[in-house]
Amino acid sequence: MDSGNGRTLTKDIDILSANSADLRDMILWGDAMEIRTNFSEGLMEMRVLGRLDGYWAPQLATELDGAIREGHSRIRLNLSGLEYLSSAGIQVLMRYYQELAKLQGSLDVARPSDPVRKVLGLSGLDRLLARAEPAVPAPRGSRSFEIAGVRFEASVSRGGATHQCRVRQPDSSRPYGGLTCWKDTLATGFGAFTVNGAADHFGPFFAVAGAAVCLPLDGRGTPDFMLSSGSFVPDLTVQTSIVSEGTFAARAEFAGAPATLGVLASAALETLETDLAAVTIIGWTDQDCPVLAAGVAARKSSSLLGSVMQPLTTEQWPAGAFSACEFSEAARDFLREPSLEGAVNTLFQHHTPEQFFTGGAACRIRFHSGSLFVSPITNVMAETGV
């Protein structure tokens, strides 16, 4: 198996037949398949992006054959970025599900995209192949609490929703990585938008809800951003990154005394009674400027995240890795959006980020009101593919 993984494979697309009109209606055009591989505690995760049709199915079979020969018996296919799944792709999934079962191993599907979920349902394989996300004990309904004079009204909107996290550490021995900023992707790190000469524009970045913001270290100090629209999704070339993917389990409204990032991170962890969480904050500073912040917060050590997390207060915990951008002015309509995606879209469609903060600078931001979106992180993996 190609140890580089993350390879992009391309061809001219042919229209393939499907088993039903419903399946034919689900064809989404594209010209590539990409496989990215991560390893964690005896589990190999393959993230498959693009199309899995009659042409690309043998390529996935080759990757799975190689993984089994190398001794991997627990394989998870993350299909959140798969645009199309045909009967040929289903045959490969079933073949290796059965083969690994004979070896006392497992093959399951995690976080299938909506088109893939529908195909699996039509074929009757959703209960067999689609892995249920682990249930996470969480407070149900609404709850109110106060931390350092800041009042929080929290509601758990998706009981059991979780994030999966992967960490890319600096490594001069391998090429830069690629990151597609899907709407369920929260990420922060060091990189640049994927264009020719991207490395010349590297700087800190973060992405959440289909928006990506980067501060090129070219001396101008002006943040650049891209926003998902239609079939367009921002892509980044990254040197280091923390990427957390999934849906948010809870939302909390806050107001009262000015809140630091450390206070909000503590509230995020308290809301779901978890030790590690993906966090997004959208609100107003005490200078009445709108700010969007995103990152990962923890209240105990993590072997993979330890080197990139820093204390968010004068105490050791909570710790985190956060970035944020500030807008000079904005109507307050975005805070009335029912979803994070809607709020982020409204904010970026009408306003431009003017300042970028990361590390200690992000910790010094003071919020007087806003919304907090949080989900527990149940798995952290090292990103080994390119």
DRENDO-1510 file (C-alpha; in Angstrom, 1 decimal, always signed):
<recs>
REC; n; res; u; v; w
REC; 1; MET; +0.0; +0.0; +0.0 .
REC; 2; ASP; +1.3; +3.5; -0.8 .
REC; 3; SER; +2.5; +4.8; +2.5 .
REC; 4; GLY; +2.0; +8.4; +1.2 .
REC; 5; ASN; -1.8; +8.0; +1.2 .
REC; 6; GLY; -3.7; +11.2; +0.6 .
REC; 7; ARG; -3.0; +10.5; -3.1 .
REC; 8; THR; -5.4; +12.1; -5.5 .
REC; 9; LEU; -6.4; +9.9; -8.5 .
REC; 10; THR; -8.0; +11.4; -11.6 .
REC; 11; LYS; -9.7; +10.2; -14.8 .
REC; 12; ASP; -12.4; +11.2; -17.3 .
REC; 13; ILE; -15.8; +10.4; -15.8 .
REC; 14; ASP; -18.3; +8.0; -17.5 .
REC; 15; ILE; -21.9; +7.8; -16.4 .
REC; 16; LEU; -22.4; +4.4; -14.8 .
REC; 17; SER; -25.6; +2.5; -14.5 .
REC; 18; ALA; -27.3; +2.2; -11.1 .
REC; 19; ASN; -29.8; -0.3; -9.7 .
REC; 20; SER; -32.7; +2.2; -9.5 .
REC; 21; ALA; -33.8; +5.6; -10.6 .
REC; 22; ASP; -33.3; +6.8; -7.1 .
REC; 23; LEU; -29.6; +5.8; -7.3 .
REC; 24; ARG; -29.2; +7.4; -10.7 .
REC; 25; ASP; -30.6; +10.6; -9.4 .
REC; 26; MET; -27.8; +10.7; -6.9 .
REC; 27; ILE; -24.9; +11.0; -9.3 .
REC; 28; LEU; -22.7; +13.9; -8.4 .
REC; 29; TRP; -20.0; +14.9; -10.9 .
REC; 30; GLY; -16.4; +14.9; -10.1 .
REC; 31; ASP; -13.1; +13.6; -11.4 .
REC; 32; ALA; -11.0; +12.3; -8.5 .
REC; 33; MET; -10.8; +10.1; -5.5 .
REC; 34; GLU; -8.5; +10.7; -2.6 .
REC; 35; ILE; -7.7; +8.4; +0.3 .
REC; 36; ARG; -6.1; +9.7; +3.5 .
REC; 37; THR; -5.0; +7.3; +6.2 .
REC; 38; ASN; -4.6; +7.8; +10.0 .
REC; 39; PHE; -3.7; +5.3; +12.7 .
REC; 40; SER; -4.8; +5.2; +16.4 .
REC; 41; GLU; -4.7; +2.5; +19.0 .
REC; 42; GLY; -4.9; -0.4; +16.6 .
REC; 43; LEU; -7.5; +1.2; +14.3 .
REC; 44; MET; -6.8; +2.3; +10.7 .
REC; 45; GLU; -9.0; +5.0; +9.5 .
REC; 46; MET; -9.2; +5.7; +5.7 .
REC; 47; ARG; -10.9; +8.9; +4.7 .
REC; 48; VAL; -12.3; +8.5; +1.2 .
REC; 49; LEU; -13.1; +11.7; -0.7 .
REC; 50; GLY; -14.6; +12.2; -4.2 .
REC; 51; ARG; -16.3; +9.3; -6.1 .
REC; 52; LEU; -16.5; +5.6; -5.4 .
REC; 53; ASP; -17.7; +4.2; -8.7 .
REC; 54; GLY; -16.9; +1.4; -11.1 .
REC; 55; TYR; -13.6; +3.0; -12.0 .
REC; 56; TRP; -12.4; +3.9; -8.5 .
REC; 57; ALA; -13.7; +0.9; -6.6 .
REC; 58; PRO; -10.7; -1.3; -7.6 .
REC; 59; GLN; -8.4; +1.5; -6.3 .
REC; 60; LEU; -10.0; +1.3; -2.9 .
REC; 61; ALA; -9.8; -2.5; -3.0 .
REC; 62; THR; -6.1; -2.3; -3.7 .
REC; 63; GLU; -5.7; +0.0; -0.6 .
REC; 64; LEU; -7.7; -2.4; +1.6 .
REC; 65; ASP; -5.7; -5.4; +0.3 .
REC; 66; GLY; -2.5; -3.7; +1.2 .
REC; 67; ALA; -3.8; -2.7; +4.7 .
REC; 68; ILE; -4.8; -6.3; +5.4 .
REC; 69; ARG; -1.4; -7.7; +4.2 .
REC; 70; GLU; +0.3; -5.2; +6.6 .
REC; 71; GLY; -1.7; -6.8; +9.5 .
REC; 72; HIS; -4.5; -4.2; +10.0 .
REC; 73; SER; -7.7; -6.0; +10.9 .
REC; 74; ARG; -9.8; -3.0; +12.2 .
REC; 75; ILE; -10.5; -0.6; +9.5 .
REC; 76; ARG; -12.9; +2.4; +9.5 .
REC; 77; LEU; -13.9; +4.2; +6.3 .
REC; 78; ASN; -14.7; +7.9; +6.9 .
REC; 79; LEU; -17.1; +8.7; +4.0 .
REC; 80; SER; -18.0; +12.3; +5.1 .
REC; 81; GLY; -16.3; +13.6; +1.9 .
REC; 82; LEU; -17.6; +11.0; -0.5 .
REC; 83; GLU; -19.8; +12.5; -3.1 .
REC; 84; TYR; -21.1; +9.4; -4.9 .
REC; 85; LEU; -21.3; +5.7; -4.1 .
REC; 86; SER; -22.3; +3.2; -6.9 .
REC; 87; SER; -23.1; -0.5; -6.7 .
REC; 88; ALA; -19.5; -1.3; -7.6 .
REC; 89; GLY; -18.4; +0.6; -4.5 .
REC; 90; ILE; -20.9; -1.2; -2.4 .
REC; 91; GLN; -19.5; -4.5; -3.6 .
REC; 92; VAL; -16.1; -3.5; -2.4 .
REC; 93; LEU; -17.5; -2.5; +1.0 .
REC; 94; MET; -19.3; -5.8; +1.4 .
REC; 95; ARG; -16.4; -7.9; +0.2 .
REC; 96; TYR; -14.0; -6.5; +2.7 .
REC; 97; TYR; -16.6; -6.4; +5.5 .
REC; 98; GLN; -17.0; -10.2; +5.1 .
REC; 99; GLU; -13.2; -10.8; +4.6 .
REC; 100; LEU; -12.3; -8.9; +7.8 .
REC; 101; ALA; -15.1; -10.6; +9.7 .
REC; 102; LYS; -13.5; -14.0; +8.8 .
REC; 103; LEU; -10.2; -12.7; +10.2 .
REC; 104; GLN; -12.0; -11.7; +13.5 .
REC; 105; GLY; -11.6; -8.0; +12.4 .
REC; 106; SER; -14.0; -5.3; +11.3 .
REC; 107; LEU; -14.7; -2.8; +8.6 .
REC; 108; ASP; -17.3; -0.1; +9.3 .
REC; 109; VAL; -18.4; +3.2; +7.8 .
REC; 110; ALA; -18.2; +6.3; +9.8 .
REC; 111; ARG; -20.0; +9.6; +9.1 .
REC; 112; PRO; -21.3; +8.9; +5.6 .
REC; 113; SER; -22.3; +11.9; +3.6 .
REC; 114; ASP; -25.9; +12.5; +2.9 .
REC; 115; PRO; -25.8; +10.9; -0.7 .
REC; 116; VAL; -23.9; +7.9; +0.7 .
REC; 117; ARG; -26.2; +7.5; +3.6 .
REC; 118; LYS; -29.2; +7.4; +1.2 .
REC; 119; VAL; -27.5; +4.8; -1.0 .
REC; 120; LEU; -26.7; +2.6; +2.0 .
REC; 121; GLY; -30.3; +2.9; +3.1 .
REC; 122; LEU; -31.7; +2.0; -0.2 .
REC; 123; SER; -29.4; -1.0; -0.4 .
REC; 124; GLY; -30.3; -2.1; +3.1 .
REC; 125; LEU; -26.7; -1.9; +4.3 .
REC; 126; ASP; -26.9; +1.1; +6.6 .
REC; 127; ARG; -27.4; -0.9; +9.7 .
REC; 128; LEU; -24.7; -3.4; +8.8 .
REC; 129; LEU; -21.9; -1.0; +7.7 .
REC; 130; ALA; -22.7; +2.4; +9.2 .
REC; 131; ARG; -21.0; +2.7; +12.6 .
REC; 132; ALA; -23.1; +4.4; +15.3 .
REC; 133; GLU; -21.2; +7.3; +16.9 .
REC; 134; PRO; -20.4; +6.4; +20.5 .
REC; 135; ALA; -23.0; +7.7; +22.9 .
REC; 136; VAL; -21.6; +10.3; +25.2 .
REC; 137; PRO; -23.3; +11.0; +28.5 .
REC; 138; ALA; -24.4; +14.6; +28.4 .
REC; 139; PRO; -26.8; +16.8; +30.3 .
REC; 140; ARG; -30.2; +16.8; +28.6 .
REC; 141; GLY; -32.4; +19.8; +27.9 .
REC; 142; SER; -31.5; +23.2; +29.2 .
REC; 143; ARG; -29.3; +24.3; +32.1 .
REC; 144; SER; -28.2; +27.6; +33.6 .
REC; 145; PHE; -24.9; +28.3; +35.4 .
REC; 146; GLU; -22.5; +31.1; +36.1 .
REC; 147; ILE; -18.7; +31.3; +35.8 .
REC; 148; ALA; -16.7; +34.4; +36.9 .
REC; 149; GLY; -19.8; +36.6; +36.7 .
REC; 150; VAL; -20.8; +35.4; +33.2 .
REC; 151; ARG; -24.2; +33.9; +32.9 .
REC; 152; PHE; -24.8; +30.9; +30.6 .
REC; 153; GLU; -28.0; +29.4; +29.3 .
REC; 154; ALA; -27.1; +26.1; +27.6 .
REC; 155; SER; -29.2; +23.6; +25.7 .
REC; 156; VAL; -28.1; +20.2; +24.3 .
REC; 157; SER; -29.4; +20.1; +20.8 .
REC; 158; ARG; -27.9; +16.9; +19.6 .
REC; 159; GLY; -27.5; +14.4; +22.5 .
REC; 160; GLY; -24.6; +12.1; +21.7 .
REC; 161; ALA; -23.1; +14.2; +18.9 .
REC; 162; THR; -19.3; +14.0; +18.9 .
REC; 163; HIS; -16.2; +15.2; +17.1 .
REC; 164; GLN; -13.3; +13.2; +15.8 .
REC; 165; CYS; -9.9; +15.0; +15.9 .
REC; 166; ARG; -6.6; +14.5; +14.0 .
REC; 167; VAL; -3.4; +16.3; +14.7 .
REC; 168; ARG; -0.7; +17.1; +12.1 .
REC; 169; GLN; +2.7; +17.8; +13.8 .
REC; 170; PRO; +5.5; +19.6; +12.1 .
REC; 171; ASP; +7.7; +17.2; +10.1 .
REC; 172; SER; +10.4; +18.4; +7.7 .
REC; 173; SER; +10.7; +14.9; +6.2 .
REC; 174; ARG; +7.3; +14.9; +4.5 .
REC; 175; PRO; +5.5; +17.3; +2.1 .
REC; 176; TYR; +2.9; +19.8; +3.3 .
REC; 177; GLY; -0.6; +18.4; +3.8 .
REC; 178; GLY; -3.9; +19.3; +2.3 .
REC; 179; LEU; -7.1; +20.3; +4.2 .
REC; 180; THR; -10.6; +20.7; +2.7 .
REC; 181; CYS; -12.7; +22.9; +4.9 .
REC; 182; TRP; -16.1; +21.1; +4.9 .
REC; 183; LYS; -19.0; +22.7; +6.7 .
REC; 184; ASP; -18.5; +20.2; +9.6 .
REC; 185; THR; -14.8; +20.9; +9.8 .
REC; 186; LEU; -13.3; +22.9; +12.6 .
REC; 187; ALA; -9.5; +23.5; +12.2 .
REC; 188; THR; -6.7; +25.6; +13.3 .
REC; 189; GLY; -3.0; +25.6; +12.5 .
REC; 190; PHE; -0.3; +27.0; +10.2 .
REC; 191; GLY; -0.8; +27.1; +6.4 .
REC; 192; ALA; -2.2; +29.0; +3.4 .
REC; 193; PHE; -4.9; +28.8; +0.8 .
REC; 194; THR; -4.0; +26.3; -1.9 .
REC; 195; VAL; -2.6; +28.2; -4.8 .
REC; 196; ASN; +0.7; +28.2; -6.6 .
REC; 197; GLY; +3.4; +29.4; -4.2 .
REC; 198; ALA; +1.2; +28.7; -1.2 .
REC; 199; ALA; +4.2; +28.2; +1.1 .
REC; 200; ASP; +5.2; +31.9; +0.4 .
REC; 201; HIS; +2.0; +33.0; +2.1 .
REC; 202; PHE; +1.9; +30.6; +5.1 .
REC; 203; GLY; +0.6; +31.9; +8.4 .
REC; 204; PRO; -1.9; +31.0; +11.1 .
REC; 205; PHE; -5.4; +30.0; +10.0 .
REC; 206; PHE; -8.6; +28.6; +11.3 .
REC; 207; ALA; -11.7; +27.2; +9.7 .
REC; 208; VAL; -15.3; +26.6; +10.9 .
REC; 209; ALA; -18.7; +26.1; +9.4 .
REC; 210; GLY; -17.5; +26.4; +5.8 .
REC; 211; ALA; -15.4; +29.6; +6.3 .
REC; 212; ALA; -11.6; +29.7; +6.4 .
REC; 213; VAL; -9.5; +32.7; +7.5 .
REC; 214; CYS; -5.7; +32.9; +7.1 .
REC; 215; LEU; -3.2; +35.6; +8.1 .
REC; 216; PRO; -0.3; +35.5; +5.6 .
REC; 217; LEU; +3.0; +36.4; +7.2 .
REC; 218; ASP; +3.9; +38.7; +4.4 .
REC; 219; GLY; +4.0; +41.9; +6.5 .
REC; 220; ARG; +0.7; +43.3; +5.5 .
REC; 221; GLY; -1.2; +42.1; +8.5 .
REC; 222; THR; -4.5; +41.7; +6.6 .
REC; 223; PRO; -6.5; +38.5; +7.0 .
REC; 224; ASP; -7.7; +36.7; +3.9 .
REC; 225; PHE; -10.7; +34.5; +3.9 .
REC; 226; MET; -12.8; +32.1; +1.7 .
REC; 227; LEU; -16.4; +31.0; +2.2 .
REC; 228; SER; -18.1; +27.8; +1.0 .
REC; 229; SER; -20.7; +28.5; -1.7 .
REC; 230; GLY; -22.5; +26.0; -3.8 .
REC; 231; SER; -20.0; +23.3; -4.8 .
REC; 232; PHE; -17.0; +25.4; -3.8 .
REC; 233; VAL; -15.2; +24.4; -0.6 .
REC; 234; PRO; -12.1; +26.2; +0.6 .
REC; 235; ASP; -8.8; +24.2; +0.4 .
REC; 236; LEU; -5.7; +24.9; +2.5 .
REC; 237; THR; -2.1; +23.7; +2.2 .
REC; 238; VAL; -1.0; +23.1; +5.8 .
REC; 239; GLN; +2.2; +22.6; +7.7 .
REC; 240; THR; +0.6; +21.9; +11.1 .
REC; 241; SER; -3.1; +21.5; +12.0 .
REC; 242; ILE; -5.6; +20.4; +14.5 .
REC; 243; VAL; -8.7; +19.2; +12.6 .
REC; 244; SER; -11.9; +18.3; +14.4 .
REC; 245; GLU; -14.9; +17.0; +12.5 .
REC; 246; GLY; -18.5; +16.4; +13.5 .
REC; 247; THR; -21.7; +18.1; +14.6 .
REC; 248; PHE; -22.0; +20.3; +17.6 .
REC; 249; ALA; -23.8; +18.8; +20.6 .
REC; 250; ALA; -24.8; +22.0; +22.5 .
REC; 251; ARG; -25.2; +25.7; +22.2 .
REC; 252; ALA; -25.0; +28.2; +25.1 .
REC; 253; GLU; -25.9; +31.8; +25.1 .
REC; 254; PHE; -23.8; +34.0; +27.4 .
REC; 255; ALA; -23.8; +37.5; +28.8 .
REC; 256; GLY; -22.8; +39.5; +31.9 .
REC; 257; ALA; -19.3; +40.3; +33.0 .
REC; 258; PRO; -16.7; +40.4; +30.2 .
REC; 259; ALA; -15.6; +36.8; +29.5 .
REC; 260; THR; -12.1; +35.8; +28.5 .
REC; 261; LEU; -11.4; +32.8; +26.2 .
REC; 262; GLY; -10.4; +30.8; +29.3 .
REC; 263; VAL; -13.8; +31.4; +31.0 .
REC; 264; LEU; -15.7; +30.4; +27.8 .
REC; 265; ALA; -13.6; +27.3; +27.4 .
REC; 266; SER; -14.4; +26.3; +31.0 .
REC; 267; ALA; -18.1; +26.8; +30.2 .
REC; 268; ALA; -17.8; +24.7; +27.1 .
REC; 269; LEU; -16.3; +21.8; +29.0 .
REC; 270; GLU; -18.8; +22.3; +31.9 .
REC; 271; THR; -21.8; +22.3; +29.5 .
REC; 272; LEU; -21.2; +18.7; +28.4 .
REC; 273; GLU; -19.1; +17.6; +31.4 .
REC; 274; THR; -16.3; +16.5; +29.1 .
REC; 275; ASP; -12.5; +16.8; +29.3 .
REC; 276; LEU; -11.8; +17.6; +25.6 .
REC; 277; ALA; -14.1; +19.6; +23.3 .
REC; 278; ALA; -14.3; +21.4; +20.0 .
REC; 279; VAL; -15.4; +25.0; +20.6 .
REC; 280; THR; -16.7; +27.8; +18.5 .
REC; 281; ILE; -17.5; +31.3; +19.8 .
REC; 282; ILE; -19.4; +33.9; +17.9 .
REC; 283; GLY; -20.2; +37.2; +19.7 .
REC; 284; TRP; -19.3; +40.7; +20.7 .
REC; 285; THR; -16.2; +42.1; +22.4 .
REC; 286; ASP; -16.3; +44.7; +25.1 .
REC; 287; GLN; -15.4; +47.2; +22.4 .
REC; 288; ASP; -18.6; +46.2; +20.6 .
REC; 289; CYS; -16.9; +44.4; +17.7 .
REC; 290; PRO; -18.1; +41.1; +16.4 .
REC; 291; VAL; -15.6; +38.2; +16.8 .
REC; 292; LEU; -15.5; +34.6; +15.6 .
REC; 293; ALA; -13.2; +32.2; +17.4 .
REC; 294; ALA; -12.7; +28.5; +17.1 .
REC; 295; GLY; -10.4; +25.8; +18.6 .
REC; 296; VAL; -10.0; +22.9; +20.9 .
REC; 297; ALA; -10.2; +23.1; +24.7 .
REC; 298; ALA; -9.1; +20.6; +27.4 .
REC; 299; ARG; -9.0; +20.2; +31.1 .
REC; 300; LYS; -6.5; +17.4; +31.3 .
REC; 301; SER; -3.4; +16.3; +29.3 .
REC; 302; SER; -3.5; +14.6; +25.9 .
REC; 303; SER; -0.4; +12.9; +24.5 .
REC; 304; LEU; -1.1; +14.0; +20.9 .
REC; 305; LEU; -2.4; +17.5; +21.7 .
REC; 306; GLY; +0.0; +18.3; +24.6 .
REC; 307; SER; +2.7; +20.1; +22.4 .
REC; 308; VAL; +0.2; +22.4; +20.7 .
REC; 309; MET; -2.1; +23.3; +23.6 .
REC; 310; GLN; -1.3; +26.3; +25.9 .
REC; 311; PRO; -2.9; +27.5; +29.2 .
REC; 312; LEU; -5.9; +29.8; +28.5 .
REC; 313; THR; -5.6; +31.4; +32.0 .
REC; 314; THR; -2.9; +31.9; +34.6 .
REC; 315; GLU; -3.6; +28.3; +35.7 .
REC; 316; GLN; -2.5; +25.2; +33.9 .
REC; 317; TRP; -6.1; +24.3; +33.0 .
REC; 318; PRO; -8.1; +24.8; +30.9 .
REC; 319; ALA; -5.7; +24.7; +28.0 .
REC; 320; GLY; -6.4; +25.1; +24.4 .
REC; 321; ALA; -5.4; +26.0; +20.8 .
REC; 322; PHE; -7.6; +28.8; +19.5 .
REC; 323; SER; -7.6; +31.4; +16.7 .
REC; 324; ALA; -10.0; +34.2; +16.1 .
REC; 325; CYS; -10.9; +37.1; +13.8 .
REC; 326; GLU; -12.5; +40.4; +14.6 .
REC; 327; PHE; -14.8; +42.4; +12.3 .
REC; 328; SER; -14.9; +46.2; +12.5 .
REC; 329; GLU; -18.7; +46.4; +12.5 .
REC; 330; ALA; -21.7; +44.2; +11.8 .
REC; 331; ALA; -25.4; +44.2; +12.2 .
REC; 332; ARG; -26.6; +42.0; +15.1 .
REC; 333; ASP; -28.8; +39.9; +12.8 .
REC; 334; PHE; -26.2; +37.1; +12.6 .
REC; 335; LEU; -26.6; +36.3; +16.3 .
REC; 336; ARG; -30.3; +35.5; +15.6 .
REC; 337; GLU; -29.5; +32.8; +13.2 .
REC; 338; PRO; -30.6; +29.4; +14.5 .
REC; 339; SER; -27.5; +27.6; +13.4 .
REC; 340; LEU; -23.7; +28.2; +13.5 .
REC; 341; GLU; -23.5; +27.8; +9.7 .
REC; 342; GLY; -26.2; +30.4; +9.2 .
REC; 343; ALA; -24.5; +32.9; +11.6 .
REC; 344; VAL; -21.1; +32.4; +10.0 .
REC; 345; ASN; -22.5; +32.8; +6.5 .
REC; 346; THR; -24.4; +35.9; +7.4 .
REC; 347; LEU; -21.3; +37.5; +9.0 .
REC; 348; PHE; -18.9; +36.8; +6.2 .
REC; 349; GLN; -21.3; +37.6; +3.4 .
REC; 350; HIS; -21.7; +41.2; +4.6 .
REC; 351; HIS; -18.5; +41.9; +6.5 .
REC; 352; THR; -14.7; +41.4; +6.2 .
REC; 353; PRO; -12.4; +40.3; +9.0 .
REC; 354; GLU; -10.0; +43.0; +9.9 .
REC; 355; GLN; -7.8; +41.5; +12.6 .
REC; 356; PHE; -6.5; +38.0; +13.3 .
REC; 357; PHE; -5.6; +36.6; +16.8 .
REC; 358; THR; -4.0; +33.4; +17.8 .
REC; 359; GLY; -2.2; +32.1; +20.9 .
REC; 360; GLY; -1.8; +34.7; +23.7 .
REC; 361; ALA; -3.5; +37.4; +21.7 .
REC; 362; ALA; -6.6; +35.3; +21.3 .
REC; 363; CYS; -6.6; +34.7; +25.1 .
REC; 364; ARG; -6.8; +38.5; +25.7 .
REC; 365; ILE; -10.0; +39.0; +23.8 .
REC; 366; ARG; -12.9; +39.9; +26.2 .
REC; 367; PHE; -16.5; +39.0; +25.1 .
REC; 368; HIS; -19.5; +40.6; +26.7 .
REC; 369; SER; -22.2; +38.5; +24.9 .
REC; 370; GLY; -22.6; +35.9; +22.3 .
REC; 371; SER; -23.1; +32.2; +21.5 .
REC; 372; LEU; -20.9; +29.2; +22.3 .
REC; 373; PHE; -21.1; +26.0; +20.3 .
REC; 374; VAL; -19.4; +22.9; +21.7 .
REC; 375; SER; -19.1; +19.2; +21.2 .
REC; 376; PRO; -17.1; +16.5; +23.0 .
REC; 377; ILE; -14.1; +15.1; +21.2 .
REC; 378; THR; -14.1; +11.3; +21.6 .
REC; 379; ASN; -11.0; +10.3; +19.5 .
REC; 380; VAL; -7.7; +12.0; +18.7 .
REC; 381; MET; -5.4; +10.6; +16.0 .
REC; 382; ALA; -2.1; +11.5; +14.5 .
REC; 383; GLU; -2.4; +12.4; +10.9 .
REC; 384; THR; +0.3; +10.4; +9.1 .
REC; 385; GLY; -0.8; +10.8; +5.4 .
REC; 386; VAL; +0.3; +13.6; +3.2 .
</recs>
